[in-house]
């Protein structure tokens, strides 16, 4: 069990949503938190919501390996890190078929959601190993990384890769005997700035989404508008998972059932799809 009082956390994507909720909860637990996010008004407002001394703000683009390396150097100079939360993420362009997402959108989503985490691990894991003390790494994935979802393939592909990356990381740290636990956070629908009505979708050069993709998007927005799980509740579930050194942190009550359906189909007919198998 990682004792958090007087320890140091780094949270990327800390300007809003889950990242900000995590940071607030960690501060309440007695931690000093390094907030990392893109510079801008939202980041400034988030930083100003904390008391002086509780946090350190470092404007950072997680998709830039040099920026992440500079963040790590600053954190090392300040006393290192005990809890690393690779949380920054974007949804990218509006839902559409996988071949209709333009390559710029694919690159943007993968650069932030997947390579942003890779940059975080590359910059911070050597430091955490060198410290030789107990630590914890959290990678924010999604239920989209555990089950098949149509029309948001760049996002789903990145999150599925994060689950696999986290599993590999856990095995690797274990093989070294490092006292560093790993958690992969897989929340379901949460109404945050990432996916809510005010989400900043990428400007795409692709044609407008087709009717089926638009219907999917409208259904998802209705589900988000009625979502009952808040970012604060997800952060609390994560805190419990950290204390219990839980690898998979599933925050919604039907998560295990939904994820299990995929593997049931695999064992039944080797199909990842929801449609009935053909005779």
For each residue, the residues with C-beta under 8 A, 3 or more apart:
1: 243 244 245
2: 7 82 83 134 135 136 181 242 243 245
3: 7
4: 7 9 26 29 30 31 82 83 242
5: 29 30 31
6: 30 31 32
7: 2 3 4 30 31 32 82 83
8: 31 32 33 34 75 78 79 80 81 82 83
9: 4 23 26 31 32 33 34 81 82 83 84 85
10: 33 34 36 71 75 81 83 84 85 124
11: 14 19 22 23 26 33 34 35 36 85 87
12: 19 36 37 60 62 85 86 87 88 116 120
13: 16 17 18 19 36 37 62 87 88 89 140
14: 11 19 20 22 23 33 35 36 37 43 46 87
15: 19 20 35 37 38 40 42 43 45 46
16: 13 19 20 42 46 192 193 194
17: 13 20 21 190 192 193 194 231
18: 13 21 22 87 140 185 187 190 192 194 231 234 235
19: 11 12 13 14 15 16 22 23 35 37 85 87 88
20: 14 15 16 17 23 24 46 231
21: 17 18 24 25 230 231 232 234 235
22: 11 14 18 19 25 26 85 87 235 238
23: 9 11 14 19 20 26 27 33 35 46 50 55
24: 20 21 27 28 49 50 232 235
25: 21 22 28 29 232 235 236 239
26: 4 9 11 22 23 29 31 33 83 239
27: 23 24 30 31 32 33 50 54 55
28: 24 25
29: 4 5 25 26 239
30: 4 5 6 7 27
31: 4 5 6 7 8 9 26 27 82 83
32: 6 7 8 9 27 54 55 56
33: 8 9 10 11 14 23 26 27 54 55 56
34: 8 9 10 11 55 56 57 58 71 74 75 78 81
35: 11 14 15 19 23 43 46 47 55 56 57 58
36: 10 11 12 13 14 58 59 60 62 71 88
37: 12 13 14 15 19 42 43 46 59 60 88
38: 15 43 59 60 61
39: 43 59
40: 15 43 44
41: 44 45
42: 15 16 37 45 46 193
43: 14 15 35 37 38 39 40 46 47 57 59
44: 40 41 47 48
45: 15 41 42 48 49
46: 14 15 16 20 23 35 37 42 43 49 50
47: 35 43 44 50 55 57
48: 44 45
49: 24 45 46
50: 23 24 27 46 47 54 55
51: 54
52:
53:
54: 27 32 33 50 51
55: 23 27 32 33 34 35 47 50
56: 32 33 34 35 74 78
57: 34 35 43 47
58: 34 35 36 71 74
59: 36 37 38 39 43
60: 12 36 37 38 64 67 68 70 71
61: 38 64 67
62: 12 13 36 67 68 86 88 112 116 117 119 120
63: 111 112 115 116 119
64: 60 61 67 68 119
65: 68 69 119 122 123
66: 69 70
67: 60 61 62 64 70 71
68: 60 62 64 65 71 72 116 119 120 122 123
69: 65 66 72 73 119 122 123
70: 60 66 67 73 74
71: 10 34 36 58 60 67 68 74 75 123
72: 68 69 75 76 123 124 127
73: 69 70 76 77
74: 34 56 58 70 71 77 78
75: 8 10 34 71 72 78 79 80 81 124 127
76: 72 73 80 127
77: 73 74
78: 8 34 56 74 75
79: 8 75
80: 8 75 76 127 128 131
81: 8 9 10 34 75 84 124 127 128 135
82: 2 4 7 8 9 31 133 134 135 136
83: 2 4 7 8 9 10 26 31 135 136 137 138 242
84: 9 10 81 120 124 128 135 136 137 138
85: 9 10 11 12 19 22 138 140
86: 12 62 116 117 120 121 137 138 139 140
87: 11 12 13 14 18 19 22 138 140 185
88: 12 13 19 36 37 62 112 113 116
89: 13 112 113 116 140 194
90: 108 109 112 113 194 200 202
91: 109 152 155 194 195 199 201
92: 101 105 108 109 152 154 155 201 202
93: 96 101 102 105 154 201 202 204 206
94: 201 204 209 213 217
95: 150 151 152 209 213 214 216 217 220
96: 93 100 101 151 206 209 210 213
97: 100 101 151 210 213
98: 101 151 153 154
99:
100: 96 97 206 207 209 210 213
101: 92 93 96 97 98 105 106 153 154 204 206
102: 93 105 106 204 205 206
103: 106 107
104: 107 108 202 204 205
105: 92 93 101 102 108 109 154 202 204 206
106: 101 102 103 109 110 154
107: 103 104 110 111
108: 90 92 104 105 111 112 202
109: 90 91 92 105 106 112 113 154 155 158 202
110: 106 107 113 114 115 154 157 158
111: 63 107 108 114 115 116
112: 62 63 88 89 90 108 109 115 116
113: 88 89 90 109 110 116 117 155 158 159 162
114: 110 111 117 118 158 161 162 165
115: 63 110 111 112 118 119
116: 12 62 63 68 86 88 89 111 112 113 119 120
117: 62 86 113 114 120 121 139 162 165
118: 114 115 121 122 165
119: 62 63 64 65 68 69 115 116 122 123
120: 12 62 68 84 86 116 117 123 124
121: 86 117 118 124 125 137 165 169
122: 65 68 69 118 119 125
123: 65 68 69 71 72 119 120 126 127
124: 10 72 75 81 84 120 121 127 128 137
125: 121 122 128 129 137 169 180
126: 123 129 130
127: 72 75 76 80 81 123 124 130 131
128: 80 81 84 124 125 131 135 137 178 180
129: 125 126 132 176 178 180
130: 126 127
131: 80 127 128 135
132: 129
133: 82 179
134: 2 82 179 180
135: 2 81 82 83 84 128 131 179 180 181
136: 2 82 83 84 180 181 182 183 242 245
137: 83 84 86 121 124 125 128 169 180 181 182 183
138: 83 84 85 86 87 182 183 184 185 238 242 249
139: 86 117 162 165 166 169 182 183 184 185
140: 13 18 85 86 87 89 162 185 187
141: 144 145 146 159 160 162 163 166 184 185 186
142: 145 146 155 156 159 186 187
143: 146 147 186 187 188 250 252 255 258 259
144: 141 147 149 152 155 156 159 160
145: 141 142 156 159 160 161 162 163 184 186
146: 141 142 143 160 163 186 255 258 259 262
147: 143 144 258 259 261 262
148: 156 262 272 273 274
149: 144 152 156
150: 95 153 213 216
151: 95 96 97 98 209 212 213 216 217
152: 91 92 95 144 149 155 156
153: 98 101 150 156 157
154: 92 93 98 101 105 106 109 110 157 158
155: 91 92 109 113 142 144 152 158 159
156: 142 144 145 148 149 152 153 159 160
157: 110 153 154 160 161
158: 109 110 113 114 154 155 161 162
159: 113 141 142 144 145 155 156 162 163
160: 141 144 145 146 156 157 163 164
161: 114 145 157 158 164 165
162: 113 114 117 139 140 141 145 158 159 165 166 184
163: 141 145 146 159 160 166 167 184 186
164: 160 161 167 168
165: 114 117 118 121 139 161 162 168 169
166: 139 141 162 163 169 170 182 183 184 247
167: 163 164 170 171 184 247
168: 164 165 171 172
169: 121 125 137 139 165 166 172 173 182
170: 166 167 173 174 181 182 247
171: 167 168 174 175
172: 168 169 175 176
173: 169 170 176 178 180 182
174: 170 171 177 178
175: 171 172
176: 129 172 173
177: 174
178: 128 129 173 174
179: 133 134 135
180: 125 128 129 134 135 136 137 173
181: 2 135 136 137 170 242 245 247
182: 136 137 138 139 166 169 170 173 247
183: 136 137 138 139 166 238 241 242 245 246 247 248 249
184: 138 139 141 145 162 163 166 167 247 248 249
185: 18 87 138 139 140 141 234 238 241 249 251
186: 141 142 143 145 146 163 248 249 250 251 255 259
187: 18 140 142 143 190 229 234 251 252
188: 143 229 251 252 254 255 258
189: 195 223 224 227 229 252
190: 17 18 187 195 227 229 230 231 234 251
191: 195 196 224 225 227 230
192: 16 17 18 195 196 231
193: 16 17 42 196 198 199
194: 16 17 18 89 90 91 199
195: 91 189 190 191 192 199 220 224
196: 191 192 193 199 224
197: 221 224 225
198: 193
199: 91 193 194 195 196
200: 90
201: 91 92 93 94 204
202: 90 92 93 104 105 108 109
203:
204: 93 94 101 102 104 105 201
205: 102 104
206: 93 96 100 101 102 105
207: 100
208:
209: 94 95 96 100 151 213 214 217
210: 96 97 100 213 214
211: 214 215
212: 151 215 216
213: 94 95 96 97 100 150 151 209 210 216 217
214: 95 209 210 211 217 218
215: 211 212 218 219
216: 95 150 151 212 213 219 220
217: 94 95 151 209 213 214 220 221
218: 214 215 221 222
219: 215 216 222 223
220: 95 195 216 217 223 224
221: 197 217 218 224 225
222: 218 219 225 226
223: 189 219 220 226 227
224: 189 191 195 196 197 220 221 227
225: 191 197 221 222
226: 222 223
227: 189 190 191 223 224
228:
229: 187 188 189 190 233 234 251 252
230: 21 190 191 233 234
231: 17 18 20 21 190 192 234 235
232: 21 24 25 235 236
233: 229 230 236 237 251
234: 18 21 185 187 190 229 230 231 237 238 251
235: 18 21 22 24 25 231 232 238 239
236: 25 232 233 239 240
237: 233 234 240 241 249 251
238: 22 138 183 185 234 235 241 242 249 251
239: 25 26 29 235 236 242 243
240: 236 237 243 244 246
241: 183 185 237 238 244 245 246 249
242: 2 4 83 136 138 181 183 238 239 245 246
243: 1 2 239 240
244: 1 240 241
245: 1 2 136 181 183 241 242
246: 183 240 241 242 249
247: 166 167 170 181 182 183 184
248: 183 184 186
249: 138 183 184 185 186 237 238 241 246
250: 143 186 255 256 259
251: 185 186 187 188 190 229 233 234 237 238 255
252: 143 187 188 189 229 255
253:
254: 188 257 258
255: 143 146 186 188 250 251 252 258 259
256: 250 259 260
257: 254 260 261
258: 143 146 147 188 254 255 261
259: 143 146 147 186 250 255 256 262 263
260: 256 257 263 264
261: 147 257 258 264 265
262: 146 147 148 259 265 266 272
263: 259 260 266 267
264: 260 261 267 268
265: 261 262 268 269 270 271 272 273
266: 262 263 270 271 272
267: 263 264
268: 264 265 271 277
269: 265 277
270: 265 266
271: 265 266 268 277
272: 148 262 265 266
273: 148 265
274: 148
275:
276:
277: 268 269 271
278:
279:
